[in-house]
Amino acid sequence: MTKDSDKFDSMHFIALIHHISKNKLKYTMKNPNHMDMVHEGRYLIEIHNRKNLSQDDLAGIFGQSKGAIAKSLRKLEDKGYVERQIDEANRRKYILKTTPKGEEMAVLLKKDLSDWEELVGIDKLDENAKYQLRQIARRSEEILEEQ
């Protein structure tokens, strides 16, 4: 490395994304109000943001196994953040809803996420850059589905 470069200059792009993600988790863990929400928090935010979301939908969104999602949902239910309601259109399916306590936590977690994005400069990315990252994420899923 030269005097003006650092470890990030030679990192592959995917390693940079991973590094940002790991640091976000570490940042979240330092917040004593939300320490128990490091992993489940992203699910709670998604349930809060979307209506009529099922456990299967959540697994698809995050690319997680149904078992891993079920385990996290149990934790969220035990903490009083989420409840499951039978879908009237398909009685074998459960719709996820945030409780009032879950609504409050989701708002706090979204604020933390917004603060993090501002601190690291994600909020300053232009819409084209954000669009390109979404397209990369979509294509990465398509590639896995094609195999």
RAGI-V204860 format. One record per residue. PHI is phi in radians with two decimals (* if undefined). OMEGA is omega in whole degrees, -180 to 180 (999 if undefined). Layout:
phi: <PHI | PHI>
omega: <OMEGA | OMEGA>
//
This chain:
phi: <* | -1.46 | -1.02 | -1.58 | -1.84 | -2.45 | -1.03 | -1.28 | -1.13 | -1.81 | -1.30 | -1.15 | -0.97 | -1.11 | -1.18 | -1.10 | -1.06 | -1.08 | -1.06 | -1.07 | -1.09 | -1.10 | -1.16 | -1.10 | -1.09 | -1.10 | -1.07 | -1.10 | -1.15 | -1.41 | -1.53 | -1.10 | -1.32 | -2.22 | -0.94 | -1.38 | -1.99 | -0.98 | -1.62 | -1.27 | -1.02 | -1.15 | -1.22 | -1.07 | -1.08 | -1.14 | -1.11 | -1.10 | -1.35 | -2.00 | -1.71 | 1.04 | -1.56 | -1.83 | -1.07 | -1.12 | -1.05 | -1.10 | -1.07 | -1.18 | -1.08 | -1.71 | 1.12 | -1.90 | -1.22 | -1.08 | -1.14 | -1.13 | -1.14 | -1.03 | -1.08 | -1.15 | -1.12 | -1.05 | -1.08 | -1.12 | -1.17 | -1.05 | -1.46 | 1.44 | -1.63 | -2.37 | -2.36 | -1.87 | -2.18 | -1.14 | -1.30 | -1.12 | -1.36 | -2.56 | -1.16 | -1.59 | -1.95 | -1.92 | -1.70 | -1.62 | -2.33 | -1.45 | -1.43 | -0.97 | -1.10 | -1.17 | -1.06 | -1.07 | -1.15 | -1.05 | -1.10 | -1.11 | -1.15 | -1.13 | -1.13 | -1.02 | -1.11 | -1.09 | -1.06 | -1.07 | -1.07 | -1.24 | -1.04 | -1.61 | 1.68 | -1.07 | -1.12 | -1.62 | -1.11 | -1.33 | -1.06 | -1.13 | -1.11 | -1.12 | -1.06 | -1.08 | -1.14 | -1.11 | -1.13 | -1.10 | -1.08 | -1.06 | -1.12 | -1.10 | -1.22 | -1.05 | -1.05 | -1.16 | -1.21 | -1.30 | -1.44>
omega: <177 | -179 | -176 | -178 | 176 | -175 | -177 | -179 | -177 | -179 | 172 | -176 | -178 | 177 | 177 | 179 | 179 | 180 | 178 | -179 | 179 | 179 | 176 | 178 | 179 | 178 | 180 | -178 | 179 | 178 | -174 | 180 | -173 | -176 | -177 | -176 | -175 | -178 | -177 | -177 | -180 | 177 | -180 | 179 | -179 | 178 | 178 | -175 | -174 | 177 | 178 | 179 | 178 | 177 | 178 | 177 | -179 | 178 | 179 | -179 | -174 | 179 | -179 | 177 | 178 | 179 | 179 | 178 | 180 | 180 | 179 | 179 | 176 | 178 | 180 | 177 | -180 | 179 | 178 | -178 | -173 | 171 | 179 | 177 | 180 | 177 | -178 | -180 | -179 | -171 | 176 | -175 | 177 | 175 | -178 | 179 | 173 | 174 | 175 | 176 | 178 | 177 | 180 | -179 | 180 | 179 | 178 | -180 | 177 | 177 | 177 | 180 | 178 | 178 | 180 | -179 | 177 | -179 | -177 | 176 | 178 | -179 | -179 | 176 | 179 | -176 | 179 | 178 | 178 | 178 | 180 | 178 | 177 | 179 | 177 | 178 | 178 | -178 | 179 | 176 | 179 | -180 | 179 | 179 | -179 | -176 | 999>
//
